[in-house]
Amino acid sequence: MSDVLPGFDPPPPVPEKTEDHKPPRIQRRLLDQALLDAGVHPATKMPLAGNGKTCGDCAMLRLKQSQWWKCGTPDPRSKNHRGDGRDMTKRWPACIAFQPKDGDPT
C-alpha cells in the first residue's frame, strides 16, 4: 500500500541530520561569540568598551521578573518597542554604554 494519495505528490524526503546541525541555543552562542570577536556587544549591538569590565559590573544591568538579566540601555535601532530586548549574560564584556555601579571607583 502506498502512502501517496491519488492526485497528490509524494512528500519530500526528510533530510538526515548532519553533524554540522546544532540546536538553536548553540547556534545563538556561536553567533554571540562571533559578534564578541568582532568587537560588537551581542545584546546592545554597540562597540565593546575594552575597559576590562563586564556587563555584571554595569549599573545598567537589571533583573527582570527575577529570571532574566536585561540592559537598561535601549538599542535605538530596535524595532521592538514593547519588549526589553534580548537577555544579557553577566560575563559578556561591557559595551561603550557602560556605567559603573554606585560605589565603584572606575
SEFIZA-3560 file (N, C-alpha, C; in Angstrom, 3 decimals):
REM SEFIZA-3560
<numar><xx>0.839</xx><yy>-1.177</yy><zz>0.000</zz><atom>N</atom></numar>
<numar><xx>0.000</xx><yy>0.000</yy><zz>0.000</zz><atom>CA</atom></numar>
<numar><xx>0.886</xx><yy>1.243</yy><zz>0.000</zz><atom>C</atom></numar>
<numar><xx>0.534</xx><yy>2.201</yy><zz>-0.801</zz><atom>N</atom></numar>
<numar><xx>1.325</xx><yy>3.417</yy><zz>-0.949</zz><atom>CA</atom></numar>
<numar><xx>0.834</xx><yy>4.486</yy><zz>0.025</zz><atom>C</atom></numar>
<numar><xx>1.764</xx><yy>5.334</yy><zz>0.506</zz><atom>N</atom></numar>
<numar><xx>1.408</xx><yy>6.437</yy><zz>1.396</zz><atom>CA</atom></numar>
<numar><xx>0.972</xx><yy>7.672</yy><zz>0.618</zz><atom>C</atom></numar>
<numar><xx>0.970</xx><yy>7.595</yy><zz>-0.708</zz><atom>N</atom></numar>
<numar><xx>0.627</xx><yy>8.738</yy><zz>-1.543</zz><atom>CA</atom></numar>
<numar><xx>-0.832</xx><yy>8.624</yy><zz>-1.968</zz><atom>C</atom></numar>
<numar><xx>-1.588</xx><yy>9.694</yy><zz>-1.761</zz><atom>N</atom></numar>
<numar><xx>-2.978</xx><yy>9.721</yy><zz>-2.190</zz><atom>CA</atom></numar>
<numar><xx>-3.038</xx><yy>10.021</yy><zz>-3.681</zz><atom>C</atom></numar>
<numar><xx>-4.004</xx><yy>9.474</yy><zz>-4.366</zz><atom>N</atom></numar>
<numar><xx>-4.116</xx><yy>9.759</yy><zz>-5.796</zz><atom>CA</atom></numar>
<numar><xx>-4.314</xx><yy>11.261</yy><zz>-6.034</zz><atom>C</atom></numar>
<numar><xx>-3.584</xx><yy>11.813</yy><zz>-6.987</zz><atom>N</atom></numar>
<numar><xx>-3.694</xx><yy>13.234</yy><zz>-7.320</zz><atom>CA</atom></numar>
<numar><xx>-2.775</xx><yy>14.128</yy><zz>-6.507</zz><atom>C</atom></numar>
<numar><xx>-2.013</xx><yy>13.567</yy><zz>-5.571</zz><atom>N</atom></numar>
<numar><xx>-1.099</xx><yy>14.353</yy><zz>-4.743</zz><atom>CA</atom></numar>
<numar><xx>0.330</xx><yy>13.887</yy><zz>-4.977</zz><atom>C</atom></numar>
<numar><xx>1.254</xx><yy>14.832</yy><zz>-4.871</zz><atom>N</atom></numar>
<numar><xx>2.666</xx><yy>14.489</yy><zz>-4.998</zz><atom>CA</atom></numar>
<numar><xx>3.131</xx><yy>13.788</yy><zz>-3.728</zz><atom>C</atom></numar>
<numar><xx>4.127</xx><yy>12.942</yy><zz>-3.841</zz><atom>N</atom></numar>
<numar><xx>4.663</xx><yy>12.314</yy><zz>-2.625</zz><atom>CA</atom></numar>
<numar><xx>5.361</xx><yy>13.371</yy><zz>-1.768</zz><atom>C</atom></numar>
<numar><xx>5.403</xx><yy>13.160</yy><zz>-0.463</zz><atom>N</atom></numar>
<numar><xx>6.071</xx><yy>14.133</yy><zz>0.403</zz><atom>CA</atom></numar>
<numar><xx>7.564</xx><yy>14.179</yy><zz>0.097</zz><atom>C</atom></numar>
<numar><xx>8.183</xx><yy>15.342</yy><zz>0.325</zz><atom>N</atom></numar>
<numar><xx>9.624</xx><yy>15.424</yy><zz>0.078</zz><atom>CA</atom></numar>
<numar><xx>10.376</xx><yy>14.540</yy><zz>1.068</zz><atom>C</atom></numar>
<numar><xx>11.534</xx><yy>14.055</yy><zz>0.679</zz><atom>N</atom></numar>
<numar><xx>12.300</xx><yy>13.211</yy><zz>1.604</zz><atom>CA</atom></numar>
<numar><xx>12.755</xx><yy>14.024</yy><zz>2.817</zz><atom>C</atom></numar>
<numar><xx>12.772</xx><yy>13.371</yy><zz>3.947</zz><atom>N</atom></numar>
<numar><xx>13.208</xx><yy>14.018</yy><zz>5.183</zz><atom>CA</atom></numar>
<numar><xx>14.732</xx><yy>14.073</yy><zz>5.178</zz><atom>C</atom></numar>
<numar><xx>15.309</xx><yy>15.291</yy><zz>5.296</zz><atom>N</atom></numar>
<numar><xx>16.771</xx><yy>15.361</yy><zz>5.298</zz><atom>CA</atom></numar>
<numar><xx>17.338</xx><yy>14.730</yy><zz>6.566</zz><atom>C</atom></numar>
<numar><xx>18.414</xx><yy>14.026</yy><zz>6.409</zz><atom>N</atom></numar>
<numar><xx>19.066</xx><yy>13.419</yy><zz>7.563</zz><atom>CA</atom></numar>
<numar><xx>19.836</xx><yy>14.491</yy><zz>8.312</zz><atom>C</atom></numar>
<numar><xx>19.831</xx><yy>14.375</yy><zz>9.624</zz><atom>N</atom></numar>
<numar><xx>20.582</xx><yy>15.337</yy><zz>10.421</zz><atom>CA</atom></numar>
<numar><xx>22.066</xx><yy>15.083</yy><zz>10.230</zz><atom>C</atom></numar>
<numar><xx>22.764</xx><yy>16.143</yy><zz>9.945</zz><atom>N</atom></numar>
<numar><xx>24.208</xx><yy>16.029</yy><zz>9.809</zz><atom>CA</atom></numar>
<numar><xx>24.855</xx><yy>16.434</yy><zz>11.123</zz><atom>C</atom></numar>
<numar><xx>26.109</xx><yy>16.156</yy><zz>11.245</zz><atom>N</atom></numar>
<numar><xx>26.818</xx><yy>16.527</yy><zz>12.463</zz><atom>CA</atom></numar>
<numar><xx>27.021</xx><yy>18.035</yy><zz>12.540</zz><atom>C</atom></numar>
<numar><xx>26.852</xx><yy>18.739</yy><zz>11.398</zz><atom>N</atom></numar>
<numar><xx>27.006</xx><yy>20.191</yy><zz>11.395</zz><atom>CA</atom></numar>
<numar><xx>25.804</xx><yy>20.893</yy><zz>12.013</zz><atom>C</atom></numar>
<numar><xx>24.655</xx><yy>20.201</yy><zz>12.064</zz><atom>N</atom></numar>
<numar><xx>23.445</xx><yy>20.818</yy><zz>12.607</zz><atom>CA</atom></numar>
<numar><xx>23.596</xx><yy>20.985</yy><zz>14.117</zz><atom>C</atom></numar>
<numar><xx>23.312</xx><yy>22.194</yy><zz>14.584</zz><atom>N</atom></numar>
<numar><xx>23.413</xx><yy>22.474</yy><zz>16.014</zz><atom>CA</atom></numar>
<numar><xx>22.058</xx><yy>22.987</yy><zz>16.506</zz><atom>C</atom></numar>
<numar><xx>21.700</xx><yy>22.694</yy><zz>17.758</zz><atom>N</atom></numar>
<numar><xx>20.448</xx><yy>23.216</yy><zz>18.308</zz><atom>CA</atom></numar>
<numar><xx>20.458</xx><yy>24.749</yy><zz>18.297</zz><atom>C</atom></numar>
<numar><xx>19.275</xx><yy>25.381</yy><zz>18.279</zz><atom>N</atom></numar>
<numar><xx>19.212</xx><yy>26.847</yy><zz>18.202</zz><atom>CA</atom></numar>
<numar><xx>19.992</xx><yy>27.566</yy><zz>19.297</zz><atom>C</atom></numar>
<numar><xx>19.971</xx><yy>27.049</yy><zz>20.529</zz><atom>N</atom></numar>
<numar><xx>20.699</xx><yy>27.755</yy><zz>21.600</zz><atom>CA</atom></numar>
<numar><xx>22.204</xx><yy>27.708</yy><zz>21.363</zz><atom>C</atom></numar>
<numar><xx>22.704</xx><yy>26.628</yy><zz>20.775</zz><atom>N</atom></numar>
<numar><xx>24.130</xx><yy>26.541</yy><zz>20.462</zz><atom>CA</atom></numar>
<numar><xx>24.454</xx><yy>27.476</yy><zz>19.300</zz><atom>C</atom></numar>
<numar><xx>23.555</xx><yy>27.545</yy><zz>18.313</zz><atom>N</atom></numar>
<numar><xx>23.759</xx><yy>28.473</yy><zz>17.203</zz><atom>CA</atom></numar>
<numar><xx>23.817</xx><yy>29.908</yy><zz>17.710</zz><atom>C</atom></numar>
<numar><xx>22.952</xx><yy>30.259</yy><zz>18.685</zz><atom>N</atom></numar>
<numar><xx>22.930</xx><yy>31.611</yy><zz>19.252</zz><atom>CA</atom></numar>
<numar><xx>24.244</xx><yy>31.901</yy><zz>19.970</zz><atom>C</atom></numar>
<numar><xx>24.743</xx><yy>30.927</yy><zz>20.722</zz><atom>N</atom></numar>
<numar><xx>26.022</xx><yy>31.119</yy><zz>21.422</zz><atom>CA</atom></numar>
<numar><xx>27.162</xx><yy>31.341</yy><zz>20.443</zz><atom>C</atom></numar>
<numar><xx>27.160</xx><yy>30.581</yy><zz>19.348</zz><atom>N</atom></numar>
<numar><xx>28.208</xx><yy>30.750</yy><zz>18.340</zz><atom>CA</atom></numar>
<numar><xx>28.115</xx><yy>32.122</yy><zz>17.683</zz><atom>C</atom></numar>
<numar><xx>26.895</xx><yy>32.587</yy><zz>17.414</zz><atom>N</atom></numar>
<numar><xx>26.710</xx><yy>33.916</yy><zz>16.839</zz><atom>CA</atom></numar>
<numar><xx>27.152</xx><yy>34.993</yy><zz>17.826</zz><atom>C</atom></numar>
<numar><xx>26.787</xx><yy>34.824</yy><zz>19.102</zz><atom>N</atom></numar>
<numar><xx>27.214</xx><yy>35.779</yy><zz>20.129</zz><atom>CA</atom></numar>
<numar><xx>28.735</xx><yy>35.854</yy><zz>20.197</zz><atom>C</atom></numar>
<numar><xx>29.393</xx><yy>34.709</yy><zz>20.164</zz><atom>N</atom></numar>
<numar><xx>30.853</xx><yy>34.692</yy><zz>20.237</zz><atom>CA</atom></numar>
<numar><xx>31.466</xx><yy>35.358</yy><zz>19.011</zz><atom>C</atom></numar>
<numar><xx>30.869</xx><yy>35.151</yy><zz>17.847</zz><atom>N</atom></numar>
<numar><xx>31.370</xx><yy>35.794</yy><zz>16.628</zz><atom>CA</atom></numar>
<numar><xx>31.241</xx><yy>37.310</yy><zz>16.729</zz><atom>C</atom></numar>
<numar><xx>30.132</xx><yy>37.793</yy><zz>17.293</zz><atom>N</atom></numar>
<numar><xx>29.965</xx><yy>39.236</yy><zz>17.481</zz><atom>CA</atom></numar>
<numar><xx>30.994</xx><yy>39.777</yy><zz>18.464</zz><atom>C</atom></numar>
<numar><xx>31.202</xx><yy>39.060</yy><zz>19.568</zz><atom>N</atom></numar>
<numar><xx>32.197</xx><yy>39.495</yy><zz>20.551</zz><atom>CA</atom></numar>
<numar><xx>33.590</xx><yy>39.534</yy><zz>19.933</zz><atom>C</atom></numar>
<numar><xx>33.915</xx><yy>38.528</yy><zz>19.129</zz><atom>N</atom></numar>
<numar><xx>35.218</xx><yy>38.503</yy><zz>18.457</zz><atom>CA</atom></numar>
<numar><xx>35.374</xx><yy>39.678</yy><zz>17.497</zz><atom>C</atom></numar>
<numar><xx>34.245</xx><yy>40.155</yy><zz>16.947</zz><atom>N</atom></numar>
<numar><xx>34.274</xx><yy>41.289</yy><zz>16.018</zz><atom>CA</atom></numar>
<numar><xx>34.238</xx><yy>42.628</yy><zz>16.752</zz><atom>C</atom></numar>
<numar><xx>34.167</xx><yy>42.602</yy><zz>18.099</zz><atom>N</atom></numar>
<numar><xx>34.166</xx><yy>43.835</yy><zz>18.880</zz><atom>CA</atom></numar>
<numar><xx>32.801</xx><yy>44.474</yy><zz>19.020</zz><atom>C</atom></numar>
<numar><xx>31.736</xx><yy>43.681</yy><zz>18.852</zz><atom>N</atom></numar>
<numar><xx>30.367</xx><yy>44.192</yy><zz>18.950</zz><atom>CA</atom></numar>
<numar><xx>29.652</xx><yy>43.454</yy><zz>20.072</zz><atom>C</atom></numar>
<numar><xx>28.947</xx><yy>44.207</yy><zz>20.921</zz><atom>N</atom></numar>
<numar><xx>28.194</xx><yy>43.597</yy><zz>22.016</zz><atom>CA</atom></numar>
<numar><xx>26.970</xx><yy>42.884</yy><zz>21.446</zz><atom>C</atom></numar>
<numar><xx>26.737</xx><yy>41.605</yy><zz>21.801</zz><atom>N</atom></numar>
<numar><xx>25.634</xx><yy>40.838</yy><zz>21.211</zz><atom>CA</atom></numar>
<numar><xx>24.241</xx><yy>41.394</yy><zz>21.506</zz><atom>C</atom></numar>
<numar><xx>24.032</xx><yy>42.006</yy><zz>22.649</zz><atom>N</atom></numar>
<numar><xx>22.689</xx><yy>42.468</yy><zz>23.001</zz><atom>CA</atom></numar>
<numar><xx>22.445</xx><yy>43.918</yy><zz>22.602</zz><atom>C</atom></numar>
<numar><xx>23.399</xx><yy>44.793</yy><zz>22.849</zz><atom>N</atom></numar>
<numar><xx>23.186</xx><yy>46.214</yy><zz>22.560</zz><atom>CA</atom></numar>
<numar><xx>23.605</xx><yy>46.592</yy><zz>21.149</zz><atom>C</atom></numar>
<numar><xx>24.393</xx><yy>45.752</yy><zz>20.499</zz><atom>N</atom></numar>
<numar><xx>24.938</xx><yy>45.997</yy><zz>19.155</zz><atom>CA</atom></numar>
<numar><xx>25.841</xx><yy>47.234</yy><zz>19.123</zz><atom>C</atom></numar>
<numar><xx>26.338</xx><yy>47.627</yy><zz>20.288</zz><atom>N</atom></numar>
<numar><xx>27.276</xx><yy>48.745</yy><zz>20.392</zz><atom>CA</atom></numar>
<numar><xx>28.695</xx><yy>48.194</yy><zz>20.448</zz><atom>C</atom></numar>
<numar><xx>29.689</xx><yy>49.018</yy><zz>20.125</zz><atom>N</atom></numar>
<numar><xx>31.076</xx><yy>48.553</yy><zz>20.233</zz><atom>CA</atom></numar>
<numar><xx>31.425</xx><yy>48.209</yy><zz>21.682</zz><atom>C</atom></numar>
<numar><xx>32.353</xx><yy>47.285</yy><zz>21.851</zz><atom>N</atom></numar>
<numar><xx>32.811</xx><yy>46.925</yy><zz>23.193</zz><atom>CA</atom></numar>
<numar><xx>33.677</xx><yy>48.048</yy><zz>23.752</zz><atom>C</atom></numar>
<numar><xx>33.610</xx><yy>48.228</yy><zz>25.076</zz><atom>N</atom></numar>
<numar><xx>34.347</xx><yy>49.310</yy><zz>25.721</zz><atom>CA</atom></numar>
<numar><xx>35.839</xx><yy>49.008</yy><zz>25.813</zz><atom>C</atom></numar>
<numar><xx>36.206</xx><yy>47.764</yy><zz>25.981</zz><atom>N</atom></numar>
<numar><xx>37.619</xx><yy>47.417</yy><zz>26.098</zz><atom>CA</atom></numar>
<numar><xx>38.250</xx><yy>47.896</yy><zz>27.393</zz><atom>C</atom></numar>
<numar><xx>37.429</xx><yy>48.091</yy><zz>28.434</zz><atom>N</atom></numar>
<numar><xx>37.939</xx><yy>48.578</yy><zz>29.712</zz><atom>CA</atom></numar>
<numar><xx>38.147</xx><yy>47.464</yy><zz>30.731</zz><atom>C</atom></numar>
<numar><xx>37.993</xx><yy>46.214</yy><zz>30.327</zz><atom>N</atom></numar>
<numar><xx>38.186</xx><yy>45.093</yy><zz>31.241</zz><atom>CA</atom></numar>
<numar><xx>36.984</xx><yy>44.813</yy><zz>32.129</zz><atom>C</atom></numar>
<numar><xx>35.941</xx><yy>45.601</yy><zz>32.020</zz><atom>N</atom></numar>
<numar><xx>34.727</xx><yy>45.396</yy><zz>32.821</zz><atom>CA</atom></numar>
<numar><xx>33.767</xx><yy>44.478</yy><zz>32.068</zz><atom>C</atom></numar>
<numar><xx>32.793</xx><yy>43.940</yy><zz>32.792</zz><atom>N</atom></numar>
<numar><xx>31.783</xx><yy>43.070</yy><zz>32.191</zz><atom>CA</atom></numar>
<numar><xx>30.400</xx><yy>43.677</yy><zz>32.410</zz><atom>C</atom></numar>
<numar><xx>29.413</xx><yy>43.079</yy><zz>31.784</zz><atom>N</atom></numar>
<numar><xx>28.034</xx><yy>43.541</yy><zz>31.968</zz><atom>CA</atom></numar>
<numar><xx>27.611</xx><yy>43.418</yy><zz>33.435</zz><atom>C</atom></numar>
<numar><xx>28.155</xx><yy>42.441</yy><zz>34.135</zz><atom>N</atom></numar>
<numar><xx>27.830</xx><yy>42.268</yy><zz>35.545</zz><atom>CA</atom></numar>
<numar><xx>28.323</xx><yy>43.407</yy><zz>36.414</zz><atom>C</atom></numar>
<numar><xx>29.293</xx><yy>44.194</yy><zz>35.929</zz><atom>N</atom></numar>
<numar><xx>29.820</xx><yy>45.344</yy><zz>36.666</zz><atom>CA</atom></numar>
<numar><xx>29.065</xx><yy>46.630</yy><zz>36.343</zz><atom>C</atom></numar>
<numar><xx>28.108</xx><yy>46.579</yy><zz>35.428</zz><atom>N</atom></numar>
<numar><xx>27.447</xx><yy>47.778</yy><zz>34.915</zz><atom>CA</atom></numar>
<numar><xx>26.194</xx><yy>48.115</yy><zz>35.720</zz><atom>C</atom></numar>
<numar><xx>25.980</xx><yy>49.409</yy><zz>35.949</zz><atom>N</atom></numar>
<numar><xx>24.794</xx><yy>49.870</yy><zz>36.666</zz><atom>CA</atom></numar>
<numar><xx>23.529</xx><yy>49.719</yy><zz>35.831</zz><atom>C</atom></numar>
<numar><xx>23.667</xx><yy>49.586</yy><zz>34.520</zz><atom>N</atom></numar>
<numar><xx>22.504</xx><yy>49.476</yy><zz>33.643</zz><atom>CA</atom></numar>
<numar><xx>21.884</xx><yy>48.074</yy><zz>33.664</zz><atom>C</atom></numar>
<numar><xx>22.611</xx><yy>47.085</yy><zz>34.160</zz><atom>N</atom></numar>
<numar><xx>22.108</xx><yy>45.710</yy><zz>34.190</zz><atom>CA</atom></numar>
<numar><xx>21.042</xx><yy>45.582</yy><zz>35.272</zz><atom>C</atom></numar>
<numar><xx>19.916</xx><yy>44.978</yy><zz>34.910</zz><atom>N</atom></numar>
<numar><xx>18.837</xx><yy>44.794</yy><zz>35.880</zz><atom>CA</atom></numar>
<numar><xx>18.224</xx><yy>43.415</yy><zz>35.696</zz><atom>C</atom></numar>
<numar><xx>17.618</xx><yy>42.935</yy><zz>36.744</zz><atom>N</atom></numar>
<numar><xx>16.973</xx><yy>41.624</yy><zz>36.725</zz><atom>CA</atom></numar>
<numar><xx>15.484</xx><yy>41.826</yy><zz>36.475</zz><atom>C</atom></numar>
<numar><xx>14.945</xx><yy>41.152</yy><zz>35.477</zz><atom>N</atom></numar>
<numar><xx>13.523</xx><yy>41.279</yy><zz>35.149</zz><atom>CA</atom></numar>
<numar><xx>12.796</xx><yy>40.017</yy><zz>35.582</zz><atom>C</atom></numar>
<numar><xx>11.754</xx><yy>40.199</yy><zz>36.363</zz><atom>N</atom></numar>
<numar><xx>10.915</xx><yy>39.112</yy><zz>36.864</zz><atom>CA</atom></numar>
<numar><xx>11.739</xx><yy>38.033</yy><zz>37.557</zz><atom>C</atom></numar>
<numar><xx>12.783</xx><yy>38.419</yy><zz>38.235</zz><atom>N</atom></numar>
<numar><xx>13.659</xx><yy>37.513</yy><zz>38.983</zz><atom>CA</atom></numar>
<numar><xx>14.189</xx><yy>36.373</yy><zz>38.135</zz><atom>C</atom></numar>
<numar><xx>14.258</xx><yy>36.569</yy><zz>36.818</zz><atom>N</atom></numar>
<numar><xx>14.651</xx><yy>35.475</yy><zz>35.949</zz><atom>CA</atom></numar>
<numar><xx>15.647</xx><yy>35.873</yy><zz>34.871</zz><atom>C</atom></numar>
<numar><xx>15.462</xx><yy>37.038</yy><zz>34.248</zz><atom>N</atom></numar>
<numar><xx>16.263</xx><yy>37.395</yy><zz>33.081</zz><atom>CA</atom></numar>
<numar><xx>17.030</xx><yy>38.682</yy><zz>33.325</zz><atom>C</atom></numar>
<numar><xx>18.297</xx><yy>38.676</yy><zz>32.965</zz><atom>N</atom></numar>
<numar><xx>19.105</xx><yy>39.887</yy><zz>33.038</zz><atom>CA</atom></numar>
<numar><xx>18.855</xx><yy>40.710</yy><zz>31.787</zz><atom>C</atom></numar>
<numar><xx>18.582</xx><yy>41.996</yy><zz>31.970</zz><atom>N</atom></numar>
<numar><xx>18.315</xx><yy>42.912</yy><zz>30.864</zz><atom>CA</atom></numar>
<numar><xx>19.193</xx><yy>44.145</yy><zz>31.019</zz><atom>C</atom></numar>
<numar><xx>19.486</xx><yy>44.773</yy><zz>29.881</zz><atom>N</atom></numar>
<numar><xx>20.251</xx><yy>46.012</yy><zz>29.889</zz><atom>CA</atom></numar>
<numar><xx>19.268</xx><yy>47.173</yy><zz>29.851</zz><atom>C</atom></numar>
<numar><xx>19.528</xx><yy>48.185</yy><zz>30.662</zz><atom>N</atom></numar>
<numar><xx>18.657</xx><yy>49.360</yy><zz>30.684</zz><atom>CA</atom></numar>
<numar><xx>18.871</xx><yy>50.275</yy><zz>29.503</zz><atom>C</atom></numar>
<numar><xx>19.908</xx><yy>50.038</yy><zz>28.700</zz><atom>N</atom></numar>
<numar><xx>20.185</xx><yy>50.869</yy><zz>27.543</zz><atom>CA</atom></numar>
<numar><xx>19.422</xx><yy>50.325</yy><zz>26.342</zz><atom>C</atom></numar>
<numar><xx>18.428</xx><yy>51.068</yy><zz>25.838</zz><atom>N</atom></numar>
<numar><xx>17.706</xx><yy>50.563</yy><zz>24.669</zz><atom>CA</atom></numar>
<numar><xx>18.537</xx><yy>50.706</yy><zz>23.405</zz><atom>C</atom></numar>
<numar><xx>18.344</xx><yy>49.787</yy><zz>22.497</zz><atom>N</atom></numar>
<numar><xx>19.017</xx><yy>49.867</yy><zz>21.204</zz><atom>CA</atom></numar>
<numar><xx>18.206</xx><yy>50.825</yy><zz>20.338</zz><atom>C</atom></numar>
<numar><xx>18.762</xx><yy>51.971</yy><zz>19.940</zz><atom>N</atom></numar>
<numar><xx>17.977</xx><yy>52.937</yy><zz>19.162</zz><atom>CA</atom></numar>
<numar><xx>17.544</xx><yy>52.395</yy><zz>17.803</zz><atom>C</atom></numar>
<numar><xx>18.215</xx><yy>51.348</yy><zz>17.321</zz><atom>N</atom></numar>
<numar><xx>17.852</xx><yy>50.774</yy><zz>16.023</zz><atom>CA</atom></numar>
<numar><xx>16.794</xx><yy>49.691</yy><zz>16.144</zz><atom>C</atom></numar>
<numar><xx>16.405</xx><yy>49.362</yy><zz>17.372</zz><atom>N</atom></numar>
<numar><xx>15.463</xx><yy>48.264</yy><zz>17.581</zz><atom>CA</atom></numar>
<numar><xx>14.064</xx><yy>48.656</yy><zz>17.124</zz><atom>C</atom></numar>
<numar><xx>13.397</xx><yy>47.720</yy><zz>16.491</zz><atom>N</atom></numar>
<numar><xx>12.010</xx><yy>47.940</yy><zz>16.073</zz><atom>CA</atom></numar>
<numar><xx>11.045</xx><yy>47.369</yy><zz>17.118</zz><atom>C</atom></numar>
<numar><xx>11.587</xx><yy>46.720</yy><zz>18.140</zz><atom>N</atom></numar>
<numar><xx>10.772</xx><yy>46.130</yy><zz>19.193</zz><atom>CA</atom></numar>
<numar><xx>10.570</xx><yy>47.176</yy><zz>20.285</zz><atom>C</atom></numar>
<numar><xx>9.473</xx><yy>47.903</yy><zz>20.218</zz><atom>N</atom></numar>
<numar><xx>9.230</xx><yy>48.973</yy><zz>21.183</zz><atom>CA</atom></numar>
<numar><xx>8.473</xx><yy>48.481</yy><zz>22.411</zz><atom>C</atom></numar>
<numar><xx>8.008</xx><yy>47.242</yy><zz>22.396</zz><atom>N</atom></numar>
<numar><xx>7.247</xx><yy>46.714</yy><zz>23.523</zz><atom>CA</atom></numar>
<numar><xx>8.110</xx><yy>45.919</yy><zz>24.482</zz><atom>C</atom></numar>
<numar><xx>9.160</xx><yy>45.306</yy><zz>23.991</zz><atom>N</atom></numar>
<numar><xx>9.965</xx><yy>44.424</yy><zz>24.819</zz><atom>CA</atom></numar>
<numar><xx>11.201</xx><yy>45.104</yy><zz>25.379</zz><atom>C</atom></numar>
<numar><xx>11.961</xx><yy>44.356</yy><zz>26.118</zz><atom>N</atom></numar>
<numar><xx>13.179</xx><yy>44.864</yy><zz>26.733</zz><atom>CA</atom></numar>
<numar><xx>14.417</xx><yy>44.370</yy><zz>26.012</zz><atom>C</atom></numar>
<numar><xx>14.264</xx><yy>43.849</yy><zz>24.841</zz><atom>N</atom></numar>
<numar><xx>15.425</xx><yy>43.345</yy><zz>24.128</zz><atom>CA</atom></numar>
<numar><xx>15.782</xx><yy>41.946</yy><zz>24.587</zz><atom>C</atom></numar>
<numar><xx>16.920</xx><yy>41.511</yy><zz>24.143</zz><atom>N</atom></numar>
<numar><xx>17.288</xx><yy>40.134</yy><zz>24.449</zz><atom>CA</atom></numar>
<numar><xx>17.931</xx><yy>40.009</yy><zz>25.819</zz><atom>C</atom></numar>
<numar><xx>17.979</xx><yy>38.782</yy><zz>26.282</zz><atom>N</atom></numar>
<numar><xx>18.563</xx><yy>38.515</yy><zz>27.590</zz><atom>CA</atom></numar>
<numar><xx>20.061</xx><yy>38.775</yy><zz>27.550</zz><atom>C</atom></numar>
<numar><xx>20.581</xx><yy>39.200</yy><zz>28.678</zz><atom>N</atom></numar>
<numar><xx>22.001</xx><yy>39.516</yy><zz>28.807</zz><atom>CA</atom></numar>
<numar><xx>22.719</xx><yy>38.369</yy><zz>29.504</zz><atom>C</atom></numar>
<numar><xx>24.012</xx><yy>38.365</yy><zz>29.367</zz><atom>N</atom></numar>
<numar><xx>24.875</xx><yy>37.454</yy><zz>30.102</zz><atom>CA</atom></numar>
<numar><xx>25.854</xx><yy>38.318</yy><zz>30.884</zz><atom>C</atom></numar>
<numar><xx>25.914</xx><yy>38.114</yy><zz>32.188</zz><atom>N</atom></numar>
<numar><xx>26.732</xx><yy>38.978</yy><zz>33.037</zz><atom>CA</atom></numar>
<numar><xx>28.218</xx><yy>38.905</yy><zz>32.711</zz><atom>C</atom></numar>
<numar><xx>28.671</xx><yy>37.827</yy><zz>32.106</zz><atom>N</atom></numar>
<numar><xx>30.104</xx><yy>37.674</yy><zz>31.848</zz><atom>CA</atom></numar>
<numar><xx>30.555</xx><yy>38.331</yy><zz>30.545</zz><atom>C</atom></numar>
<numar><xx>29.609</xx><yy>38.819</yy><zz>29.724</zz><atom>N</atom></numar>
<numar><xx>29.996</xx><yy>39.481</yy><zz>28.476</zz><atom>CA</atom></numar>
<numar><xx>30.813</xx><yy>40.732</yy><zz>28.769</zz><atom>C</atom></numar>
<numar><xx>31.756</xx><yy>41.086</yy><zz>27.899</zz><atom>N</atom></numar>
<numar><xx>32.494</xx><yy>42.340</yy><zz>28.076</zz><atom>CA</atom></numar>
<numar><xx>31.539</xx><yy>43.531</yy><zz>27.965</zz><atom>C</atom></numar>
<numar><xx>31.846</xx><yy>44.585</yy><zz>28.689</zz><atom>N</atom></numar>
<numar><xx>30.993</xx><yy>45.776</yy><zz>28.689</zz><atom>CA</atom></numar>
<numar><xx>31.048</xx><yy>46.496</yy><zz>27.347</zz><atom>C</atom></numar>
<numar><xx>29.936</xx><yy>47.153</yy><zz>26.999</zz><atom>N</atom></numar>
<numar><xx>29.897</xx><yy>47.952</yy><zz>25.775</zz><atom>CA</atom></numar>
<numar><xx>30.228</xx><yy>49.410</yy><zz>26.125</zz><atom>C</atom></numar>
<numar><xx>30.202</xx><yy>50.284</yy><zz>25.133</zz><atom>N</atom></numar>
<numar><xx>30.573</xx><yy>51.682</yy><zz>25.371</zz><atom>CA</atom></numar>
<numar><xx>29.536</xx><yy>52.421</yy><zz>26.215</zz><atom>C</atom></numar>
<numar><xx>28.353</xx><yy>51.835</yy><zz>26.429</zz><atom>N</atom></numar>
<numar><xx>27.337</xx><yy>52.452</yy><zz>27.284</zz><atom>CA</atom></numar>
<numar><xx>27.558</xx><yy>52.092</yy><zz>28.756</zz><atom>C</atom></numar>
<numar><xx>28.685</xx><yy>51.462</yy><zz>29.076</zz><atom>N</atom></numar>
<numar><xx>28.977</xx><yy>51.020</yy><zz>30.445</zz><atom>CA</atom></numar>
<numar><xx>28.918</xx><yy>52.194</yy><zz>31.413</zz><atom>C</atom></numar>
<numar><xx>28.228</xx><yy>51.979</yy><zz>32.536</zz><atom>N</atom></numar>
<numar><xx>28.184</xx><yy>52.951</yy><zz>33.629</zz><atom>CA</atom></numar>
<numar><xx>28.528</xx><yy>52.201</yy><zz>34.907</zz><atom>C</atom></numar>
<numar><xx>29.521</xx><yy>52.674</yy><zz>35.654</zz><atom>N</atom></numar>
<numar><xx>29.895</xx><yy>51.955</yy><zz>36.878</zz><atom>CA</atom></numar>
<numar><xx>28.769</xx><yy>51.999</yy><zz>37.909</zz><atom>C</atom></numar>
<numar><xx>28.690</xx><yy>50.941</yy><zz>38.704</zz><atom>N</atom></numar>
<numar><xx>27.702</xx><yy>50.897</yy><zz>39.783</zz><atom>CA</atom></numar>
<numar><xx>28.083</xx><yy>51.916</yy><zz>40.847</zz><atom>C</atom></numar>
<numar><xx>27.110</xx><yy>52.310</yy><zz>41.669</zz><atom>N</atom></numar>
<numar><xx>27.389</xx><yy>53.242</yy><zz>42.765</zz><atom>CA</atom></numar>
<numar><xx>28.442</xx><yy>52.649</yy><zz>43.684</zz><atom>C</atom></numar>
<numar><xx>29.417</xx><yy>53.441</yy><zz>44.038</zz><atom>N</atom></numar>
<numar><xx>30.485</xx><yy>52.988</yy><zz>44.908</zz><atom>CA</atom></numar>
<numar><xx>31.649</xx><yy>52.363</yy><zz>44.176</zz><atom>C</atom></numar>
<numar><xx>31.534</xx><yy>52.158</yy><zz>42.866</zz><atom>N</atom></numar>
<numar><xx>32.632</xx><yy>51.606</yy><zz>42.062</zz><atom>CA</atom></numar>
<numar><xx>33.517</xx><yy>52.771</yy><zz>41.619</zz><atom>C</atom></numar>
<numar><xx>34.806</xx><yy>52.771</yy><zz>41.984</zz><atom>N</atom></numar>
<numar><xx>35.668</xx><yy>53.918</yy><zz>41.677</zz><atom>CA</atom></numar>
<numar><xx>35.935</xx><yy>54.120</yy><zz>40.187</zz><atom>C</atom></numar>
<numar><xx>35.724</xx><yy>53.106</yy><zz>39.343</zz><atom>N</atom></numar>
<numar><xx>36.042</xx><yy>53.288</yy><zz>37.917</zz><atom>CA</atom></numar>
<numar><xx>34.858</xx><yy>53.655</yy><zz>37.107</zz><atom>C</atom></numar>
//
